[in-house]
Amino acid sequence: MGYLINFVTVKHLDMPNTKARDNGFENIPSIKAKTLRINLNPDIYGTFAEIGAGQETARHFFRAGGASGTIAKAMSAYDKAFSDAIYGVEDDGRYVTQARLHRMLRHEMKLVEERIDRSQNPEYRFFSYANTVATIDFSKRYKGHGWVGLRFQLEPNQKEPNEIILHVRFKQNEARLQQETLGILGVNLIYGAYFKYDKPKKLLKYLYDHIDKDILEIDMINFHGPSFKGVDNRLMSLQLIRNDMTDAVMFGPDGHNLLPAAVLYKKNILALRGSFRPVTKVNMDMFQKSYDIFIREQTVDYDNTIVIFEITLSNLKASGEIDEQDFMDRAELLSSLGHMVMISKFQEYYKLVEYFNNYTKSKIGLTMGINNLVDVFDEKYYRHLSGGILEAFGKLFFKDLKVYLYPMKDPETGQIMTSNNVKVHPRMKELYKFFKYNGKVMDIIDYDPDIMHIFSREVLKRITTGEGGWQEMLPEGIAEIIENKNLFVRKEVPEKEEVEED
């Protein structure tokens, strides 16, 4: 009778639930209901391989009942020598890596395909779930993080399986709690992959079912496979920011999402903030001239230096709401120029630098224009801090940081504004002098005076109104991309938010 009740519950979950979510309480199935729905599905069958935090996801499936119809194998290869014998040796000797996760997923998927007779199980849709995790250590210094992934078929005998890979950071201060969170996340991932794969944005949100965002951060996710051909992973990165799942995301020129911690780790960083709407000759002159100075700094190693074009979330919301197409247009152009892009929630520069300092103690450079520097020395941005602007500057001008200042031509007087004649608030003059005289602010002197009249907003206006003359304001090849792909001019009707379903 107990089994019959569980079966009825699962069948009820198969029915669309169109009831709106009220008062912040979501009508979502319990973790047991999710695992039962999968266990009682005769076609979903696969393996669990979990390293570093116990068999937390598999445990939910065993406890729910009916797991023999779902689980082919569940294992934890904790011993490094034993793990290496199964999955191979990692060149860098690290085990909590994306490369390790990929090895695990492919190895386990291959085994289940080889060992299960298709003639007797023609409807099976195989999966391999894996995670490699380091939970919080005894010193409490390292909070814990890990890689979680799923390789799965949505159709029997699907030659190219789908894959969802994500990286997580734990915020709880006890290993047991982190293990429990990981188990819930794993169930949500498998459930979402099979029942929400056609709505990847919602699948992202459902990863937090029964998990508070204050205890888990998802800072990278990538979708691959035939069922996700229409998914742009850069847009998925944007969803992580929009949904408050993380503070910053990064993607490379190929559009592939990157783990910020891995990219920034022990690197010299030169960051250029802007709207890049679109990227102009001035943007590229700022980048190139500041990079030339940065790379000549005594403590900067060329091979250990990265350049980041950073856009704040507030910049993306300049028109009120985030225009995803507008975001993709900017990303398209920056990627075509071969640059790494970061989207962050850090409106103030000191927060961006503080974020960088989490991962590197090497040299940090910020390239900015005169207007940006004036804003940096505006007290109104720091009133929420107990230590005010002094607290912010203690974080901003931390150790090896330098600002590379690009000049501006005053449109009224024609005067060239530099660090020597910039006008900051009278109360900030002495503070500004302190940082300037200590070499924290450096002028870019070999700028191109012939392009100082170019502003992104003017270029954008000309593009949207059909006015000519904007092409020569952009780097080589950019105007052709904008014209060929019709960027920044088409207006998509925003999709209405669909009613949430369980």
N, C-alpha and C positions, 0 to 999 in steps of 0.2 A: 504493500500500500504506500509505503514511503517513497518507493521508486516511482510509482504512478503519479504521486503529487509533484515530484520534481519534474517529471516529464511534462505535465500539464503547464507548470510554471514556465518551462523553456519554450513550449509552443506559444504561450501567450506573448513571449518576448519577440517572436517572429512577426507578430502583427504590428503594423505601423502605429506609433504612438504620436498623435498630432496635438496632444495637449501642450499648451504653452508652458514655459518654465517661469514660475512666479516666485517673487521674493528671494531670488538667489538660490532656491532649492531646485535641483535638477532631477527630473524623473529618469534616472539612469538605473540600469540593472546592477545588482550587487556583483561582487567578484565571483561568488559561488555560482550565481546564475549565468554569468559569462562563461565560466569554465564548463558548466554543465551543457550549455548550448553547443560548445565545441565538442565535448566528450560524446554527446549523444548524436552528433552528426556523423554518419557512417563513412563519409568520404574524406574527412580531414585526418591526416595521419603523419606523424613525424617524430623528430628527436629533440631532446633538450641537452645542451652542453653548457654548464655554468661553472665559471672559474672565479674564485676569490670571495664569494659571499654566500656560499652554500647553494643548495638546489631550491631556491626560494620560489621561482616561478613554477617549476615542476610540482612542488609540494601542493600548490593550490589545485592542480588538476588531479593529483592522487586523492586529495581529501574530498573533492566534490563527488567522486564516484563515477564509475563508467570509464575510467582512464584507460582500460585495456584496449578500447576501441580507438584511442587517440595516440598514446605514447608507445612508440617502438622501442625507445631507449632513453634513459635519463642518466647523465653522468657528470662527475666533477673530477677533472684531472688536476688535483691540487699540487702534487709533487712536480717540480719543474722538469726533472729528468723524464718522468712518465709522460708529462704533457708534450715535451719535445719529441718523444718517441711516437706520439700519435699525430701531432700537427706540424712537426718540423721545428728546427731551431731558428729563432729570430736573430738577425745579424747584430742588432743593437742590444740583445739580451733583455729587452723589456717585454712584459707580457700583457700589460694593460694598454693596448694599442689597437688602432683601427686595423692594422695589418694582421694582428693576431686574430681579431674577430673575423676577418674575411677568410682566413685559413680554416677556422673552426666551422663556419657556415658551409663552405664549399666541401670540406672533408665529410661532414656529417650528411649533407644532402646526397653526395655521391654514394655513400654507404647504404642509405635507405633505398635509393634507386636500384642499387646492385643486388640487394638482399631480399627485396620484396618481389614476389612473382606477379607480374602485371596480368598474366592470364587468369589468375585467381582473384585479383583485385583490380579490375579494369577501371573502376571509378575513383580510386584513391587520388587525392590531391596532396602531394607530399609537402612537408615543410621541415626546416631546421631552424630552431631558435637557439641563440647563443648569447652569452654575455661574459665579459672579462672585466672584473671589478676589483678595486682596492678600497676597502671601507676605511673609516677613520682609524688612525693608529693610537697607540697608548698615550703618546705625548699630546694628542689633540691638535697637533700643529698642522697635520695634513687632514683635511676634512673628508676626503674620499671622493672618487670619481670612477667612471667606467664607460665602457662601450657596450651597447645593446643592439642586437640586430635580428632580423628575420628574413630568411630566404624561403619563398613559398610559391606554390603553383595554385592558380585559380581555375585551371582546367586540367583534367587528367592528361598525362603524357605531354605536358607543356614543355617544349624543348628549352626555351629560355625562361627561367623562373624570374619572379619579381624579387626585389630586395628593398628593405627599409633599414637604414643604419642611423643610429643616433648616439650622441654623447651626452652624459649626464654628470651633474655635480651635486653631491649630497650636502645638505646644510644642517642635518641633525648631528648631535654630539654623542651619539651612542651607536655602536656597530649594529646592535640588534635591531634598532629602529631603521637604520639604513637598509638592512637586509629585508625587512618587511616592506619597505617602500619599493625596493627593487622588484620584489615578487609581484606586487600589485601592478607596477608599470609593465612588467612582462606580460601579464594577462591582458592588460589593456591594449598592448601592441598586437598581440596575436588576434584578439577579438576584432580590433579595428581593421587589421589587414584583410581579414576574410569578410567582414560585414560592412566596412565603411571605405573600402579601397577606392571606390568611385568618387568619394568626397574627401580628398586629401586634407583640405583645410579643416574640416570637421574632425577628421581622424587625429590631427594634431591636438585639438582641444580635448578629445576623448582620452588622450594619454594621461590626462590629469584626473580622470574619474577616481574618486575616493582618495585623491592625493592633494594636499595643500601645496600651493605654489611656493609657500615660504620654506618648504622643506626639500624641494627638489628643483634644480635648474636644468633645462634642456638647452644647450648652447650650440648644437649643430644637428642637422638632420638632412639626409639625402634619400631620395626615392629613385629607384632604377627599375627597368624592366618594361615589357610590352604593355602592361596595364597602366604605366605611368609615363607613357610617351608624351602626353600633353602637359605634363607637370614640369614647370620651370623651377629648379631648386633654389634659385635666387629669390623667387616669390615666396617659397616656403620659409626661407630665412627671414623674410620680412614678417611673416606671420608669427614667428617666434618672438619678435620684438613687439608686435601689436598685441599679442596675447599675454604680455608680461612674463614670458617664460625665461627670458634672459635679457641682459643689458646691451649686448653687442654681438653682431654676427659678421662674418666675412665670407667673401667668395672671390675666386680667382678669375683670370681672363677667360677661362673656358666655361664659366658659369657654375662650376662645381663648388658647393659649399665647403668651407674650410673651418677647422677648429681653431679659434683665435689663440688659445693657449699654446698650441703646437706651432703656429706661425710666429708668434711673438716671443717665444721662449729664448731668453738670453740674446736677443737681437738688438742691434742699433736700429732705431725706428725714426723715420722722417714722415710726418703726417701733414697732409694738406687738406684743410676743411673747406668745403664750398657747396654751392647748390648744384654746380655742373649741369645747368639747365638752359642751354647745353654747355659742354666743356668748350672753352674758347682758347684763343692764342695766348691771352693773358694767363689763364690757368696753367698752360703748359710752360710758359716763360717763368712763372713763379716756381713751378716744380723743378725745371731744369736748372735754373740759376741757384736755387737754394740747395739742390742736390749736389751741385758742383762744389759748393762751400762745405756742406756737411761731410762729404766723402773725404775732404782734405783735413778734417779735424784729426788731431793726433791720436785720439783714442778710438777712432772709427775704422773698423776693418771692412773693406769693400765686400768680401765674401760673406760677411755676417750682417749685412745691412738690408733692410726692406723699406719700401716706400708704400704708404697707404693713402688712398684718396678716401676721405671720410665724409659722410653725410649724416647729419643728425636727424632723428625722427621728427623733431620740431620743424626742421626745414622741409621734410616731406609733407608736413601738415600745413604748409604755408597758406594753402587755399581753404583751410578748414578741416577737411578730411583727407586721408591719404588716397591719392590717385594712383592705383597700382600700375596703370598703363604708363603714366608719367614716370614712375619709378623705373619701370622696365626700359623706357626710352633712355634714361640717363645711364642705366647699367649697360645697355647695349653699346653706347658710345665709349664709355670708360673701358669696357672689355675689349673693344676693337683697338684701342690704343695700347693694350697689353698691361693694364694696371690692376692691382689688387684693390678691392673696395671694402670698406667697413661701413655698416649702418649701426649707429649707436643711439642710446637714450641720453647721452651726456651733452646737455645744452651748454654747460659751463666747461671751459677748457681744463680747469683743474681736475674735474672728474674724469676726463679723458686721460690725462696724465697719470692720475691715480690708478686707473685701470691698467695702463701700460706697465706701471711699476709693480703690479701683481705678478708679472711674468718676466720682467727684465730689469737689470740694474745697469745696463749699458746706456750709451748715449741716446737721448731723445731730442728730436728737433721738431719744432712746429713752424710751418710756413703760413704766414697770414698777412693780410693787408692792413693799412692804417686804421680803417674803420673797426676792424676786429680788435686791434690793440687798444683803441679807445674804449671799447666795450669791456675788455678785460680789466681796465682800471676804473670801471664804474661800480660804485659801492652798492647800488641797488640790487645787483645780482647775488650779493652775499649776506643779505639781511637775515636770512634763515639760519646762518651759522652763528654759533655762540661766540666764536672768535672773529666774526666778520671777515673783512677782506684780508686781514693778516693770516687768519687760519687758512683761507683759500690759497694765498700766495705761498704759504709754507708747503702746501702740497703741489702747487703748480711749478714753482721754481726749485724743485727738489733735485739736489745733486747735479747730475749731468744733463740739464735741460737748457736749450737755447732757442730763442725765437728769431726766425729769419724774416725780416720785415720788408715787404714789397711796397715801393712808394706809390703815391696816388697824386694825380694832377687835380688841383682845385678847379672845378668847372667855372667858377666865377672870376678868380684872380689869375688862373693859369700857373700858380705857384706849385712847385713840386714838394709834396709833404713827405718828410722822412722822420726818423726817430729824433732828429735834432730840433725839429720845429712842430712836432705833433702837439696838439692841445688836449691835455688831460685835465680833469677837474682840479681846481687850485689846491684842494686838500690832498690830492694824490701826487702833486708835483715832486715832492721830496722822495716819496716812495718810488716813483718812477725813476728818478735820477739814481737812486741806490742800485736798482737792478740794471739800468743801462751802464753805469760806470763799472759794474762788476761783470760786464760782458755777457749778460743774459739776453740782451737784445742786440741784434746785428743787422745793419742795413744791407739789402741787396743792391749793389751799386752798378752792376753791369746789366741792368734791365734794358729792355727794348723800348725807347721813348716813342716809337711810331705806333705802338698798339695800346697806349695808355687810355685811349678814349673808348676802348671796348669794354662793355659790361654785358653779362649774361642776360639780364632782364631786357636790355635793348635788342639783343639778338633774338630772344624769344618773341618779343613783340613783333618784330619784322617777320618772323616765320609764321606766326599765327594770323597776321593781317595780310600776308601775301606781299608785303613790301620787299623789294629787292635790296641787294647790297650786303646781305648778311653773310654770304658764303665766304668772302675773303676775311671775315673776322674769326674764322675757325681753323683749327689745325688741318693739315693736309689729309684729304680723304673723308673728313667728318661730314662736310656738306653733302657729299655724294650719298653717304649712308642715310642721312636725314631725308634726302629727297627720294631715294629709292625705296625706303621703308616707310615713308610718310610719317616720320616721327614728330611728336609734339603738336600735331595739327588735328588729328582725328579725336573726336569726343565720344567716348563710349558711354552708353547709358549704364550707370552702376547697377549691378545685380542686387535685387532685393534679398535681404537676409531670409533664408529659408527657415521654415518652422523646424525646430530641433526635434529629431526623432531618436528613439533609443535604438 
